[in-house]
Amino acid sequence: MPATCVLEDTENGWLKSKLKVENGLLHFYISNSLKTINEKKGKGGVGLENIRDRLQLLFPGLHELKIENGNGMFSVDLKITLG
């Protein structure tokens, strides 16, 4: 059974997450709203790049990572095949 969490604040935004382990596959999904005005200028930090590098080191060929940023939403969809 998946664990699901939804936090909503109509004035400040929302966050949704889901975690499921089934048939040797871990599936983690998280998304959050984005402010319509981009307060941060320029390129972001190295956090997402570090996550990609660590997944490749720890789970080479056993993971799928999709990151989307647009339409007022940021989302991460991660699947890892467990040994």
mmCIF file of the N, C-alpha and C atoms, coordinates in Angstrom:
data_MODEL
# 
_entry.id   MODEL 
# 
loop_
_atom_site.group_PDB 
_atom_site.id 
_atom_site.type_symbol 
_atom_site.label_atom_id 
_atom_site.label_alt_id 
_atom_site.label_comp_id 
_atom_site.label_asym_id 
_atom_site.label_entity_id 
_atom_site.label_seq_id 
_atom_site.pdbx_PDB_ins_code 
_atom_site.Cartn_x 
_atom_site.Cartn_y 
_atom_site.Cartn_z 
_atom_site.occupancy 
_atom_site.B_iso_or_equiv 
_atom_site.pdbx_formal_charge 
_atom_site.auth_seq_id 
_atom_site.auth_comp_id 
_atom_site.auth_asym_id 
_atom_site.auth_atom_id 
_atom_site.pdbx_PDB_model_num 
ATOM 1   N N  . MET A 1 1  ? 0.844  -1.172 0.000   1.00 0.00 ? 1  MET A N  1 
ATOM 2   C CA . MET A 1 1  ? 0.000  0.000  0.000   1.00 0.00 ? 1  MET A CA 1 
ATOM 3   C C  . MET A 1 1  ? 0.892  1.238  0.000   1.00 0.00 ? 1  MET A C  1 
ATOM 4   N N  . PRO A 1 2  ? 0.646  2.191  -0.885  1.00 0.00 ? 2  PRO A N  1 
ATOM 5   C CA . PRO A 1 2  ? 1.491  3.380  -0.945  1.00 0.00 ? 2  PRO A CA 1 
ATOM 6   C C  . PRO A 1 2  ? 1.222  4.336  0.219   1.00 0.00 ? 2  PRO A C  1 
ATOM 7   N N  . ALA A 1 3  ? 2.264  5.023  0.617   1.00 0.00 ? 3  ALA A N  1 
ATOM 8   C CA . ALA A 1 3  ? 2.128  6.083  1.604   1.00 0.00 ? 3  ALA A CA 1 
ATOM 9   C C  . ALA A 1 3  ? 1.988  7.391  0.840   1.00 0.00 ? 3  ALA A C  1 
ATOM 10  N N  . THR A 1 4  ? 0.958  8.159  1.145   1.00 0.00 ? 4  THR A N  1 
ATOM 11  C CA . THR A 1 4  ? 0.686  9.395  0.427   1.00 0.00 ? 4  THR A CA 1 
ATOM 12  C C  . THR A 1 4  ? 0.564  10.541 1.415   1.00 0.00 ? 4  THR A C  1 
ATOM 13  N N  . CYS A 1 5  ? 1.111  11.692 1.034   1.00 0.00 ? 5  CYS A N  1 
ATOM 14  C CA . CYS A 1 5  ? 1.030  12.883 1.861   1.00 0.00 ? 5  CYS A CA 1 
ATOM 15  C C  . CYS A 1 5  ? 0.648  14.058 0.974   1.00 0.00 ? 5  CYS A C  1 
ATOM 16  N N  . VAL A 1 6  ? -0.317 14.854 1.415   1.00 0.00 ? 6  VAL A N  1 
ATOM 17  C CA . VAL A 1 6  ? -0.710 16.053 0.684   1.00 0.00 ? 6  VAL A CA 1 
ATOM 18  C C  . VAL A 1 6  ? -0.801 17.191 1.686   1.00 0.00 ? 6  VAL A C  1 
ATOM 19  N N  . LEU A 1 7  ? -0.081 18.265 1.422   1.00 0.00 ? 7  LEU A N  1 
ATOM 20  C CA . LEU A 1 7  ? -0.132 19.469 2.238   1.00 0.00 ? 7  LEU A CA 1 
ATOM 21  C C  . LEU A 1 7  ? -0.582 20.613 1.338   1.00 0.00 ? 7  LEU A C  1 
ATOM 22  N N  . GLU A 1 8  ? -1.642 21.296 1.729   1.00 0.00 ? 8  GLU A N  1 
ATOM 23  C CA . GLU A 1 8  ? -2.138 22.386 0.901   1.00 0.00 ? 8  GLU A CA 1 
ATOM 24  C C  . GLU A 1 8  ? -2.365 23.628 1.746   1.00 0.00 ? 8  GLU A C  1 
ATOM 25  N N  . ASP A 1 9  ? -1.916 24.738 1.208   1.00 0.00 ? 9  ASP A N  1 
ATOM 26  C CA . ASP A 1 9  ? -2.143 26.054 1.795   1.00 0.00 ? 9  ASP A CA 1 
ATOM 27  C C  . ASP A 1 9  ? -2.466 26.958 0.616   1.00 0.00 ? 9  ASP A C  1 
ATOM 28  N N  . THR A 1 10 ? -3.727 27.318 0.460   1.00 0.00 ? 10 THR A N  1 
ATOM 29  C CA . THR A 1 10 ? -4.138 28.038 -0.738  1.00 0.00 ? 10 THR A CA 1 
ATOM 30  C C  . THR A 1 10 ? -3.427 29.379 -0.905  1.00 0.00 ? 10 THR A C  1 
ATOM 31  N N  . GLU A 1 11 ? -2.889 29.941 0.161   1.00 0.00 ? 11 GLU A N  1 
ATOM 32  C CA . GLU A 1 11 ? -2.173 31.210 0.053   1.00 0.00 ? 11 GLU A CA 1 
ATOM 33  C C  . GLU A 1 11 ? -0.696 31.025 -0.250  1.00 0.00 ? 11 GLU A C  1 
ATOM 34  N N  . ASN A 1 12 ? -0.085 29.940 0.233   1.00 0.00 ? 12 ASN A N  1 
ATOM 35  C CA . ASN A 1 12 ? 1.356  29.781 0.118   1.00 0.00 ? 12 ASN A CA 1 
ATOM 36  C C  . ASN A 1 12 ? 1.805  28.623 -0.762  1.00 0.00 ? 12 ASN A C  1 
ATOM 37  N N  . GLY A 1 13 ? 0.919  27.723 -1.131  1.00 0.00 ? 13 GLY A N  1 
ATOM 38  C CA . GLY A 1 13 ? 1.306  26.645 -2.027  1.00 0.00 ? 13 GLY A CA 1 
ATOM 39  C C  . GLY A 1 13 ? 0.900  25.276 -1.525  1.00 0.00 ? 13 GLY A C  1 
ATOM 40  N N  . TRP A 1 14 ? 1.422  24.253 -2.191  1.00 0.00 ? 14 TRP A N  1 
ATOM 41  C CA . TRP A 1 14 ? 1.074  22.879 -1.857  1.00 0.00 ? 14 TRP A CA 1 
ATOM 42  C C  . TRP A 1 14 ? 2.268  21.970 -2.095  1.00 0.00 ? 14 TRP A C  1 
ATOM 43  N N  . LEU A 1 15 ? 2.210  20.783 -1.484  1.00 0.00 ? 15 LEU A N  1 
ATOM 44  C CA . LEU A 1 15 ? 3.223  19.740 -1.643  1.00 0.00 ? 15 LEU A CA 1 
ATOM 45  C C  . LEU A 1 15 ? 2.502  18.401 -1.621  1.00 0.00 ? 15 LEU A C  1 
ATOM 46  N N  . LYS A 1 16 ? 2.854  17.526 -2.556  1.00 0.00 ? 16 LYS A N  1 
ATOM 47  C CA . LYS A 1 16 ? 2.264  16.187 -2.612  1.00 0.00 ? 16 LYS A CA 1 
ATOM 48  C C  . LYS A 1 16 ? 3.396  15.181 -2.739  1.00 0.00 ? 16 LYS A C  1 
ATOM 49  N N  . SER A 1 17 ? 3.296  14.074 -2.017  1.00 0.00 ? 17 SER A N  1 
ATOM 50  C CA . SER A 1 17 ? 4.318  13.033 -2.132  1.00 0.00 ? 17 SER A CA 1 
ATOM 51  C C  . SER A 1 17 ? 3.670  11.658 -2.059  1.00 0.00 ? 17 SER A C  1 
ATOM 52  N N  . LYS A 1 18 ? 4.374  10.690 -2.668  1.00 0.00 ? 18 LYS A N  1 
ATOM 53  C CA . LYS A 1 18 ? 3.887  9.316  -2.677  1.00 0.00 ? 18 LYS A CA 1 
ATOM 54  C C  . LYS A 1 18 ? 5.095  8.386  -2.666  1.00 0.00 ? 18 LYS A C  1 
ATOM 55  N N  . LEU A 1 19 ? 5.038  7.361  -1.839  1.00 0.00 ? 19 LEU A N  1 
ATOM 56  C CA . LEU A 1 19 ? 6.106  6.376  -1.742  1.00 0.00 ? 19 LEU A CA 1 
ATOM 57  C C  . LEU A 1 19 ? 5.477  4.994  -1.776  1.00 0.00 ? 19 LEU A C  1 
ATOM 58  N N  . LYS A 1 20 ? 6.004  4.147  -2.669  1.00 0.00 ? 20 LYS A N  1 
ATOM 59  C CA . LYS A 1 20 ? 5.455  2.801  -2.810  1.00 0.00 ? 20 LYS A CA 1 
ATOM 60  C C  . LYS A 1 20 ? 6.599  1.835  -3.115  1.00 0.00 ? 20 LYS A C  1 
ATOM 61  N N  . VAL A 1 21 ? 6.576  0.680  -2.467  1.00 0.00 ? 21 VAL A N  1 
ATOM 62  C CA . VAL A 1 21 ? 7.507  -0.400 -2.783  1.00 0.00 ? 21 VAL A CA 1 
ATOM 63  C C  . VAL A 1 21 ? 6.656  -1.609 -3.138  1.00 0.00 ? 21 VAL A C  1 
ATOM 64  N N  . GLU A 1 22 ? 6.864  -2.105 -4.361  1.00 0.00 ? 22 GLU A N  1 
ATOM 65  C CA . GLU A 1 22 ? 6.050  -3.216 -4.832  1.00 0.00 ? 22 GLU A CA 1 
ATOM 66  C C  . GLU A 1 22 ? 6.845  -4.017 -5.862  1.00 0.00 ? 22 GLU A C  1 
ATOM 67  N N  . ASN A 1 23 ? 6.854  -5.324 -5.695  1.00 0.00 ? 23 ASN A N  1 
ATOM 68  C CA . ASN A 1 23 ? 7.524  -6.224 -6.636  1.00 0.00 ? 23 ASN A CA 1 
ATOM 69  C C  . ASN A 1 23 ? 8.974  -5.816 -6.907  1.00 0.00 ? 23 ASN A C  1 
ATOM 70  N N  . GLY A 1 24 ? 9.685  -5.427 -5.856  1.00 0.00 ? 24 GLY A N  1 
ATOM 71  C CA . GLY A 1 24 ? 11.097 -5.085 -5.989  1.00 0.00 ? 24 GLY A CA 1 
ATOM 72  C C  . GLY A 1 24 ? 11.372 -3.733 -6.609  1.00 0.00 ? 24 GLY A C  1 
ATOM 73  N N  . LEU A 1 25 ? 10.356 -2.879 -6.705  1.00 0.00 ? 25 LEU A N  1 
ATOM 74  C CA . LEU A 1 25 ? 10.521 -1.548 -7.267  1.00 0.00 ? 25 LEU A CA 1 
ATOM 75  C C  . LEU A 1 25 ? 10.115 -0.504 -6.242  1.00 0.00 ? 25 LEU A C  1 
ATOM 76  N N  . LEU A 1 26 ? 11.022 0.397  -5.929  1.00 0.00 ? 26 LEU A N  1 
ATOM 77  C CA . LEU A 1 26 ? 10.715 1.538  -5.075  1.00 0.00 ? 26 LEU A CA 1 
ATOM 78  C C  . LEU A 1 26 ? 10.332 2.687  -5.992  1.00 0.00 ? 26 LEU A C  1 
ATOM 79  N N  . HIS A 1 27 ? 9.176  3.282  -5.733  1.00 0.00 ? 27 HIS A N  1 
ATOM 80  C CA . HIS A 1 27 ? 8.701  4.402  -6.536  1.00 0.00 ? 27 HIS A CA 1 
ATOM 81  C C  . HIS A 1 27 ? 8.398  5.566  -5.604  1.00 0.00 ? 27 HIS A C  1 
ATOM 82  N N  . PHE A 1 28 ? 9.124  6.674  -5.802  1.00 0.00 ? 28 PHE A N  1 
ATOM 83  C CA . PHE A 1 28 ? 8.943  7.879  -4.994  1.00 0.00 ? 28 PHE A CA 1 
ATOM 84  C C  . PHE A 1 28 ? 8.604  9.019  -5.925  1.00 0.00 ? 28 PHE A C  1 
ATOM 85  N N  . TYR A 1 29 ? 7.523  9.723  -5.605  1.00 0.00 ? 29 TYR A N  1 
ATOM 86  C CA . TYR A 1 29 ? 7.090  10.870 -6.403  1.00 0.00 ? 29 TYR A CA 1 
ATOM 87  C C  . TYR A 1 29 ? 6.817  12.023 -5.450  1.00 0.00 ? 29 TYR A C  1 
ATOM 88  N N  . ILE A 1 30 ? 7.288  13.197 -5.794  1.00 0.00 ? 30 ILE A N  1 
ATOM 89  C CA . ILE A 1 30 ? 7.017  14.386 -4.997  1.00 0.00 ? 30 ILE A CA 1 
ATOM 90  C C  . ILE A 1 30 ? 6.856  15.567 -5.938  1.00 0.00 ? 30 ILE A C  1 
ATOM 91  N N  . SER A 1 31 ? 5.919  16.448 -5.601  1.00 0.00 ? 31 SER A N  1 
ATOM 92  C CA . SER A 1 31 ? 5.713  17.657 -6.398  1.00 0.00 ? 31 SER A CA 1 
ATOM 93  C C  . SER A 1 31 ? 5.308  18.795 -5.479  1.00 0.00 ? 31 SER A C  1 
ATOM 94  N N  . ASN A 1 32 ? 5.597  19.994 -5.923  1.00 0.00 ? 32 ASN A N  1 
ATOM 95  C CA . ASN A 1 32 ? 5.201  21.176 -5.156  1.00 0.00 ? 32 ASN A CA 1 
ATOM 96  C C  . ASN A 1 32 ? 4.889  22.322 -6.101  1.00 0.00 ? 32 ASN A C  1 
ATOM 97  N N  . SER A 1 33 ? 4.092  23.247 -5.599  1.00 0.00 ? 33 SER A N  1 
ATOM 98  C CA . SER A 1 33 ? 3.741  24.418 -6.389  1.00 0.00 ? 33 SER A CA 1 
ATOM 99  C C  . SER A 1 33 ? 4.933  25.369 -6.433  1.00 0.00 ? 33 SER A C  1 
ATOM 100 N N  . LEU A 1 34 ? 4.943  26.194 -7.459  1.00 0.00 ? 34 LEU A N  1 
ATOM 101 C CA . LEU A 1 34 ? 5.974  27.225 -7.600  1.00 0.00 ? 34 LEU A CA 1 
ATOM 102 C C  . LEU A 1 34 ? 5.302  28.583 -7.581  1.00 0.00 ? 34 LEU A C  1 
ATOM 103 N N  . LYS A 1 35 ? 5.983  29.554 -7.025  1.00 0.00 ? 35 LYS A N  1 
ATOM 104 C CA . LYS A 1 35 ? 5.462  30.913 -7.066  1.00 0.00 ? 35 LYS A CA 1 
ATOM 105 C C  . LYS A 1 35 ? 5.487  31.394 -8.508  1.00 0.00 ? 35 LYS A C  1 
ATOM 106 N N  . THR A 1 36 ? 4.519  32.218 -8.853  1.00 0.00 ? 36 THR A N  1 
ATOM 107 C CA . THR A 1 36 ? 4.459  32.712 -10.229 1.00 0.00 ? 36 THR A CA 1 
ATOM 108 C C  . THR A 1 36 ? 5.578  33.708 -10.516 1.00 0.00 ? 36 THR A C  1 
ATOM 109 N N  . ILE A 1 37 ? 6.075  34.377 -9.501  1.00 0.00 ? 37 ILE A N  1 
ATOM 110 C CA . ILE A 1 37 ? 7.181  35.305 -9.672  1.00 0.00 ? 37 ILE A CA 1 
ATOM 111 C C  . ILE A 1 37 ? 8.450  34.588 -9.270  1.00 0.00 ? 37 ILE A C  1 
ATOM 112 N N  . ASN A 1 38 ? 9.400  34.490 -10.177 1.00 0.00 ? 38 ASN A N  1 
ATOM 113 C CA . ASN A 1 38 ? 10.651 33.810 -9.893  1.00 0.00 ? 38 ASN A CA 1 
ATOM 114 C C  . ASN A 1 38 ? 11.562 34.741 -9.089  1.00 0.00 ? 38 ASN A C  1 
ATOM 115 N N  . GLU A 1 39 ? 11.681 34.456 -7.805  1.00 0.00 ? 39 GLU A N  1 
ATOM 116 C CA . GLU A 1 39 ? 12.487 35.295 -6.928  1.00 0.00 ? 39 GLU A CA 1 
ATOM 117 C C  . GLU A 1 39 ? 13.969 34.992 -7.050  1.00 0.00 ? 39 GLU A C  1 
ATOM 118 N N  . LYS A 1 40 ? 14.311 33.784 -7.499  1.00 0.00 ? 40 LYS A N  1 
ATOM 119 C CA . LYS A 1 40 ? 15.706 33.383 -7.603  1.00 0.00 ? 40 LYS A CA 1 
ATOM 120 C C  . LYS A 1 40 ? 16.171 33.577 -9.033  1.00 0.00 ? 40 LYS A C  1 
ATOM 121 N N  . LYS A 1 41 ? 17.180 34.367 -9.214  1.00 0.00 ? 41 LYS A N  1 
ATOM 122 C CA . LYS A 1 41 ? 17.715 34.638 -10.549 1.00 0.00 ? 41 LYS A CA 1 
ATOM 123 C C  . LYS A 1 41 ? 18.949 33.786 -10.775 1.00 0.00 ? 41 LYS A C  1 
ATOM 124 N N  . GLY A 1 42 ? 19.186 33.437 -12.024 1.00 0.00 ? 42 GLY A N  1 
ATOM 125 C CA . GLY A 1 42 ? 20.388 32.678 -12.358 1.00 0.00 ? 42 GLY A CA 1 
ATOM 126 C C  . GLY A 1 42 ? 20.186 31.189 -12.166 1.00 0.00 ? 42 GLY A C  1 
ATOM 127 N N  . LYS A 1 43 ? 21.282 30.452 -12.295 1.00 0.00 ? 43 LYS A N  1 
ATOM 128 C CA . LYS A 1 43 ? 21.258 29.003 -12.200 1.00 0.00 ? 43 LYS A CA 1 
ATOM 129 C C  . LYS A 1 43 ? 21.218 28.558 -10.748 1.00 0.00 ? 43 LYS A C  1 
ATOM 130 N N  . GLY A 1 44 ? 20.552 27.440 -10.502 1.00 0.00 ? 44 GLY A N  1 
ATOM 131 C CA . GLY A 1 44 ? 20.453 26.894 -9.157  1.00 0.00 ? 44 GLY A CA 1 
ATOM 132 C C  . GLY A 1 44 ? 21.757 26.282 -8.681  1.00 0.00 ? 44 GLY A C  1 
ATOM 133 N N  . GLY A 1 45 ? 21.684 25.647 -7.520  1.00 0.00 ? 45 GLY A N  1 
ATOM 134 C CA . GLY A 1 45 ? 22.857 25.027 -6.922  1.00 0.00 ? 45 GLY A CA 1 
ATOM 135 C C  . GLY A 1 45 ? 23.209 23.703 -7.565  1.00 0.00 ? 45 GLY A C  1 
ATOM 136 N N  . VAL A 1 46 ? 24.010 22.928 -6.873  1.00 0.00 ? 46 VAL A N  1 
ATOM 137 C CA . VAL A 1 46 ? 24.496 21.658 -7.407  1.00 0.00 ? 46 VAL A CA 1 
ATOM 138 C C  . VAL A 1 46 ? 23.727 20.467 -6.850  1.00 0.00 ? 46 VAL A C  1 
ATOM 139 N N  . GLY A 1 47 ? 22.672 20.700 -6.099  1.00 0.00 ? 47 GLY A N  1 
ATOM 140 C CA . GLY A 1 47 ? 21.932 19.620 -5.446  1.00 0.00 ? 47 GLY A CA 1 
ATOM 141 C C  . GLY A 1 47 ? 21.410 18.562 -6.384  1.00 0.00 ? 47 GLY A C  1 
ATOM 142 N N  . LEU A 1 48 ? 20.717 18.951 -7.455  1.00 0.00 ? 48 LEU A N  1 
ATOM 143 C CA . LEU A 1 48 ? 20.159 17.965 -8.389  1.00 0.00 ? 48 LEU A CA 1 
ATOM 144 C C  . LEU A 1 48 ? 21.259 17.219 -9.132  1.00 0.00 ? 48 LEU A C  1 
ATOM 145 N N  . GLU A 1 49 ? 22.322 17.911 -9.479  1.00 0.00 ? 49 GLU A N  1 
ATOM 146 C CA . GLU A 1 49 ? 23.454 17.258 -10.135 1.00 0.00 ? 49 GLU A CA 1 
ATOM 147 C C  . GLU A 1 49 ? 24.079 16.215 -9.212  1.00 0.00 ? 49 GLU A C  1 
ATOM 148 N N  . ASN A 1 50 ? 24.216 16.543 -7.927  1.00 0.00 ? 50 ASN A N  1 
ATOM 149 C CA . ASN A 1 50 ? 24.767 15.593 -6.953  1.00 0.00 ? 50 ASN A CA 1 
ATOM 150 C C  . ASN A 1 50 ? 23.869 14.372 -6.795  1.00 0.00 ? 50 ASN A C  1 
ATOM 151 N N  . ILE A 1 51 ? 22.565 14.579 -6.797  1.00 0.00 ? 51 ILE A N  1 
ATOM 152 C CA . ILE A 1 51 ? 21.628 13.459 -6.673  1.00 0.00 ? 51 ILE A CA 1 
ATOM 153 C C  . ILE A 1 51 ? 21.773 12.523 -7.871  1.00 0.00 ? 51 ILE A C  1 
ATOM 154 N N  . ARG A 1 52 ? 21.852 13.093 -9.063  1.00 0.00 ? 52 ARG A N  1 
ATOM 155 C CA . ARG A 1 52 ? 22.023 12.262 -10.269 1.00 0.00 ? 52 ARG A CA 1 
ATOM 156 C C  . ARG A 1 52 ? 23.314 11.442 -10.187 1.00 0.00 ? 52 ARG A C  1 
ATOM 157 N N  . ASP A 1 53 ? 24.412 12.099 -9.760  1.00 0.00 ? 53 ASP A N  1 
ATOM 158 C CA . ASP A 1 53 ? 25.704 11.411 -9.636  1.00 0.00 ? 53 ASP A CA 1 
ATOM 159 C C  . ASP A 1 53 ? 25.640 10.275 -8.613  1.00 0.00 ? 53 ASP A C  1 
ATOM 160 N N  . ARG A 1 54 ? 25.024 10.519 -7.466  1.00 0.00 ? 54 ARG A N  1 
ATOM 161 C CA . ARG A 1 54 ? 24.938 9.494  -6.421  1.00 0.00 ? 54 ARG A CA 1 
ATOM 162 C C  . ARG A 1 54 ? 24.065 8.324  -6.852  1.00 0.00 ? 54 ARG A C  1 
ATOM 163 N N  . LEU A 1 55 ? 22.960 8.606  -7.524  1.00 0.00 ? 55 LEU A N  1 
ATOM 164 C CA . LEU A 1 55 ? 22.118 7.517  -8.026  1.00 0.00 ? 55 LEU A CA 1 
ATOM 165 C C  . LEU A 1 55 ? 22.889 6.659  -9.018  1.00 0.00 ? 55 LEU A C  1 
ATOM 166 N N  . GLN A 1 56 ? 23.679 7.288  -9.872  1.00 0.00 ? 56 GLN A N  1 
ATOM 167 C CA . GLN A 1 56 ? 24.463 6.539  -10.847 1.00 0.00 ? 56 GLN A CA 1 
ATOM 168 C C  . GLN A 1 56 ? 25.519 5.677  -10.159 1.00 0.00 ? 56 GLN A C  1 
ATOM 169 N N  . LEU A 1 57 ? 26.109 6.180  -9.083  1.00 0.00 ? 57 LEU A N  1 
ATOM 170 C CA . LEU A 1 57 ? 27.103 5.405  -8.329  1.00 0.00 ? 57 LEU A CA 1 
ATOM 171 C C  . LEU A 1 57 ? 26.475 4.247  -7.561  1.00 0.00 ? 57 LEU A C  1 
ATOM 172 N N  . LEU A 1 58 ? 25.337 4.499  -6.925  1.00 0.00 ? 58 LEU A N  1 
ATOM 173 C CA . LEU A 1 58 ? 24.709 3.500  -6.063  1.00 0.00 ? 58 LEU A CA 1 
ATOM 174 C C  . LEU A 1 58 ? 23.811 2.516  -6.808  1.00 0.00 ? 58 LEU A C  1 
ATOM 175 N N  . PHE A 1 59 ? 23.166 2.971  -7.873  1.00 0.00 ? 59 PHE A N  1 
ATOM 176 C CA . PHE A 1 59 ? 22.193 2.137  -8.596  1.00 0.00 ? 59 PHE A CA 1 
ATOM 177 C C  . PHE A 1 59 ? 22.406 2.238  -10.106 1.00 0.00 ? 59 PHE A C  1 
ATOM 178 N N  . PRO A 1 60 ? 23.602 1.909  -10.603 1.00 0.00 ? 60 PRO A N  1 
ATOM 179 C CA . PRO A 1 60 ? 23.847 2.034  -12.045 1.00 0.00 ? 60 PRO A CA 1 
ATOM 180 C C  . PRO A 1 60 ? 22.943 1.101  -12.847 1.00 0.00 ? 60 PRO A C  1 
ATOM 181 N N  . GLY A 1 61 ? 22.195 1.679  -13.768 1.00 0.00 ? 61 GLY A N  1 
ATOM 182 C CA . GLY A 1 61 ? 21.287 0.888  -14.595 1.00 0.00 ? 61 GLY A CA 1 
ATOM 183 C C  . GLY A 1 61 ? 20.041 0.399  -13.883 1.00 0.00 ? 61 GLY A C  1 
ATOM 184 N N  . LEU A 1 62 ? 19.870 0.780  -12.619 1.00 0.00 ? 62 LEU A N  1 
ATOM 185 C CA . LEU A 1 62 ? 18.732 0.286  -11.827 1.00 0.00 ? 62 LEU A CA 1 
ATOM 186 C C  . LEU A 1 62 ? 17.783 1.401  -11.395 1.00 0.00 ? 62 LEU A C  1 
ATOM 187 N N  . HIS A 1 63 ? 17.959 2.582  -11.937 1.00 0.00 ? 63 HIS A N  1 
ATOM 188 C CA . HIS A 1 63 ? 17.105 3.692  -11.518 1.00 0.00 ? 63 HIS A CA 1 
ATOM 189 C C  . HIS A 1 63 ? 16.651 4.525  -12.720 1.00 0.00 ? 63 HIS A C  1 
ATOM 190 N N  . GLU A 1 64 ? 15.564 5.234  -12.485 1.00 0.00 ? 64 GLU A N  1 
ATOM 191 C CA . GLU A 1 64 ? 15.034 6.175  -13.472 1.00 0.00 ? 64 GLU A CA 1 
ATOM 192 C C  . GLU A 1 64 ? 14.636 7.436  -12.717 1.00 0.00 ? 64 GLU A C  1 
ATOM 193 N N  . LEU A 1 65 ? 15.143 8.568  -13.133 1.00 0.00 ? 65 LEU A N  1 
ATOM 194 C CA . LEU A 1 65 ? 14.863 9.839  -12.470 1.00 0.00 ? 65 LEU A CA 1 
ATOM 195 C C  . LEU A 1 65 ? 14.328 10.829 -13.494 1.00 0.00 ? 65 LEU A C  1 
ATOM 196 N N  . LYS A 1 66 ? 13.135 11.345 -13.236 1.00 0.00 ? 66 LYS A N  1 
ATOM 197 C CA . LYS A 1 66 ? 12.534 12.363 -14.102 1.00 0.00 ? 66 LYS A CA 1 
ATOM 198 C C  . LYS A 1 66 ? 12.261 13.595 -13.251 1.00 0.00 ? 66 LYS A C  1 
ATOM 199 N N  . ILE A 1 67 ? 12.740 14.733 -13.712 1.00 0.00 ? 67 ILE A N  1 
ATOM 200 C CA . ILE A 1 67 ? 12.534 15.998 -13.010 1.00 0.00 ? 67 ILE A CA 1 
ATOM 201 C C  . ILE A 1 67 ? 11.879 16.964 -13.987 1.00 0.00 ? 67 ILE A C  1 
ATOM 202 N N  . GLU A 1 68 ? 10.785 17.563 -13.562 1.00 0.00 ? 68 GLU A N  1 
ATOM 203 C CA . GLU A 1 68 ? 10.075 18.526 -14.398 1.00 0.00 ? 68 GLU A CA 1 
ATOM 204 C C  . GLU A 1 68 ? 9.884  19.823 -13.630 1.00 0.00 ? 68 GLU A C  1 
ATOM 205 N N  . ASN A 1 69 ? 10.073 20.921 -14.345 1.00 0.00 ? 69 ASN A N  1 
ATOM 206 C CA . ASN A 1 69 ? 9.947  22.235 -13.737 1.00 0.00 ? 69 ASN A CA 1 
ATOM 207 C C  . ASN A 1 69 ? 9.213  23.129 -14.729 1.00 0.00 ? 69 ASN A C  1 
ATOM 208 N N  . GLY A 1 70 ? 7.939  23.364 -14.470 1.00 0.00 ? 70 GLY A N  1 
ATOM 209 C CA . GLY A 1 70 ? 7.162  24.213 -15.372 1.00 0.00 ? 70 GLY A CA 1 
ATOM 210 C C  . GLY A 1 70 ? 5.692  24.168 -15.045 1.00 0.00 ? 70 GLY A C  1 
ATOM 211 N N  . ASN A 1 71 ? 4.943  25.040 -15.673 1.00 0.00 ? 71 ASN A N  1 
ATOM 212 C CA . ASN A 1 71 ? 3.491  25.122 -15.475 1.00 0.00 ? 71 ASN A CA 1 
ATOM 213 C C  . ASN A 1 71 ? 3.116  25.298 -14.007 1.00 0.00 ? 71 ASN A C  1 
ATOM 214 N N  . GLY A 1 72 ? 3.931  26.084 -13.270 1.00 0.00 ? 72 GLY A N  1 
ATOM 215 C CA . GLY A 1 72 ? 3.624  26.365 -11.875 1.00 0.00 ? 72 GLY A CA 1 
ATOM 216 C C  . GLY A 1 72 ? 3.891  25.228 -10.919 1.00 0.00 ? 72 GLY A C  1 
ATOM 217 N N  . MET A 1 73 ? 4.679  24.233 -11.380 1.00 0.00 ? 73 MET A N  1 
ATOM 218 C CA . MET A 1 73 ? 4.904  23.050 -10.560 1.00 0.00 ? 73 MET A CA 1 
ATOM 219 C C  . MET A 1 73 ? 6.323  22.509 -10.760 1.00 0.00 ? 73 MET A C  1 
ATOM 220 N N  . PHE A 1 74 ? 6.907  21.969 -9.692  1.00 0.00 ? 74 PHE A N  1 
ATOM 221 C CA . PHE A 1 74 ? 8.185  21.263 -9.740  1.00 0.00 ? 74 PHE A CA 1 
ATOM 222 C C  . PHE A 1 74 ? 7.912  19.844 -9.278  1.00 0.00 ? 74 PHE A C  1 
ATOM 223 N N  . SER A 1 75 ? 8.386  18.838 -10.046 1.00 0.00 ? 75 SER A N  1 
ATOM 224 C CA . SER A 1 75 ? 8.129  17.458 -9.640  1.00 0.00 ? 75 SER A CA 1 
ATOM 225 C C  . SER A 1 75 ? 9.340  16.561 -9.878  1.00 0.00 ? 75 SER A C  1 
ATOM 226 N N  . VAL A 1 76 ? 9.445  15.546 -9.033  1.00 0.00 ? 76 VAL A N  1 
ATOM 227 C CA . VAL A 1 76 ? 10.494 14.537 -9.139  1.00 0.00 ? 76 VAL A CA 1 
ATOM 228 C C  . VAL A 1 76 ? 9.822  13.173 -9.090  1.00 0.00 ? 76 VAL A C  1 
ATOM 229 N N  . ASP A 1 77 ? 10.170 12.324 -10.058 1.00 0.00 ? 77 ASP A N  1 
ATOM 230 C CA . ASP A 1 77 ? 9.637  10.970 -10.135 1.00 0.00 ? 77 ASP A CA 1 
ATOM 231 C C  . ASP A 1 77 ? 10.834 10.026 -10.164 1.00 0.00 ? 77 ASP A C  1 
ATOM 232 N N  . LEU A 1 78 ? 11.026 9.259  -9.101  1.00 0.00 ? 78 LEU A N  1 
ATOM 233 C CA . LEU A 1 78 ? 12.193 8.394  -8.959  1.00 0.00 ? 78 LEU A CA 1 
ATOM 234 C C  . LEU A 1 78 ? 11.743 6.946  -8.814  1.00 0.00 ? 78 LEU A C  1 
ATOM 235 N N  . LYS A 1 79 ? 12.345 6.075  -9.632  1.00 0.00 ? 79 LYS A N  1 
ATOM 236 C CA . LYS A 1 79 ? 12.095 4.630  -9.533  1.00 0.00 ? 79 LYS A CA 1 
ATOM 237 C C  . LYS A 1 79 ? 13.434 3.941  -9.383  1.00 0.00 ? 79 LYS A C  1 
ATOM 238 N N  . ILE A 1 80 ? 13.530 3.026  -8.412  1.00 0.00 ? 80 ILE A N  1 
ATOM 239 C CA . ILE A 1 80 ? 14.744 2.274  -8.177  1.00 0.00 ? 80 ILE A CA 1 
ATOM 240 C C  . ILE A 1 80 ? 14.388 0.789  -8.089  1.00 0.00 ? 80 ILE A C  1 
ATOM 241 N N  . THR A 1 81 ? 15.063 -0.020 -8.893  1.00 0.00 ? 81 THR A N  1 
ATOM 242 C CA . THR A 1 81 ? 14.906 -1.463 -8.806  1.00 0.00 ? 81 THR A CA 1 
ATOM 243 C C  . THR A 1 81 ? 15.757 -1.949 -7.650  1.00 0.00 ? 81 THR A C  1 
ATOM 244 N N  . LEU A 1 82 ? 15.125 -2.602 -6.689  1.00 0.00 ? 82 LEU A N  1 
ATOM 245 C CA . LEU A 1 82 ? 15.810 -3.073 -5.497  1.00 0.00 ? 82 LEU A CA 1 
ATOM 246 C C  . LEU A 1 82 ? 16.370 -4.471 -5.728  1.00 0.00 ? 82 LEU A C  1 
ATOM 247 N N  . GLY A 1 83 ? 17.524 -4.758 -5.137  1.00 0.00 ? 83 GLY A N  1 
ATOM 248 C CA . GLY A 1 83 ? 18.185 -6.035 -5.328  1.00 0.00 ? 83 GLY A CA 1 
ATOM 249 C C  . GLY A 1 83 ? 17.601 -7.085 -4.478  1.00 0.00 ? 83 GLY A C  1 
# 
